[in-house]
């Protein structure tokens, strides 16, 4: 258990940050799931639109420190490749 005032404050900040990051991660995963479903449906236009919607969300996650830059790049690359393969 935190004893010093500084450690107590850090514990509070960590809890708040954890909740914010959890919500952000969940939001990004929802966008990713929608893109996956659009690709699975076989509709190239809908899939392309879904992937375009995912990209800024993923990059925002990178700037906020929720995802690593290479993880986001890998996810985008794979999604775009799968959309291209639909055509």
LINMO-V703925 format. One record per residue. N is the residue number from 1. RES is the residue in one small letter. PSI is psi in whole degrees, -180 to 180 (* if undefined). NEAR is the number of other ideal C-beta (glycine too) atoms within 12 Angstrom. D_FIRST is the distance of its C-alpha to the first C-alpha in whole Angstrom. Layout:
[[N	RES	PSI	NEAR	D_FIRST] [N	RES	PSI	NEAR	D_FIRST]]
//
This chain:
[[1	x	143	6	0] [2	x	135	14	4] [3	x	-44	9	6] [4	x	154	10	10] [5	x	-37	10	12] [6	x	-43	11	12] [7	x	-36	13	9] [8	x	-42	14	9] [9	x	-43	13	12] [10	x	-38	15	12] [11	x	-43	17	9] [12	x	-45	15	12] [13	x	-41	15	15] [14	x	-41	15	14] [15	x	-46	15	14] [16	x	-45	14	17] [17	x	-41	17	19] [18	x	-45	15	18] [19	x	-43	14	20] [20	x	-46	18	23] [21	x	-36	19	23] [22	x	-44	15	23] [23	x	-42	17	26] [24	x	-43	24	28] [25	x	-41	25	28] [26	x	-42	17	29] [27	x	-43	24	32] [28	x	-42	31	33] [29	x	-35	21	33] [30	x	-46	19	35] [31	x	-42	31	37] [32	x	-42	30	38] [33	x	-42	20	38] [34	x	-39	24	41] [35	x	-43	33	43] [36	x	-43	22	43] [37	x	-39	19	44] [38	x	-40	27	47] [39	x	-42	30	48] [40	x	-30	17	48] [41	x	-22	17	50] [42	x	-2	15	53] [43	x	108	17	53] [44	x	-40	18	53] [45	x	-45	16	53] [46	x	-39	21	50] [47	x	-43	29	48] [48	x	-41	22	49] [49	x	-41	19	48] [50	x	-39	30	45] [51	x	-37	33	44] [52	x	-32	21	45] [53	x	-31	25	42] [54	x	-38	37	40] [55	x	-53	26	40] [56	x	-32	17	39] [57	x	-45	32	36] [58	x	-45	37	35] [59	x	-34	21	36] [60	x	-38	20	33] [61	x	-35	31	31] [62	x	-47	24	31] [63	x	-28	15	31] [64	x	-5	21	28] [65	x	17	16	26] [66	x	-37	26	26] [67	x	153	27	29] [68	x	149	15	30] [69	x	-44	17	34] [70	x	-31	12	35] [71	x	-45	20	34] [72	x	-42	29	35] [73	x	-42	18	39] [74	x	-44	16	39] [75	x	-45	30	38] [76	x	-44	30	41] [77	x	-44	18	43] [78	x	-39	21	43] [79	x	-47	34	44] [80	x	-40	24	47] [81	x	-40	16	48] [82	x	-34	25	48] [83	x	-42	30	50] [84	x	-38	15	52] [85	x	-19	13	53] [86	x	-35	21	54] [87	x	*	14	57]]
//
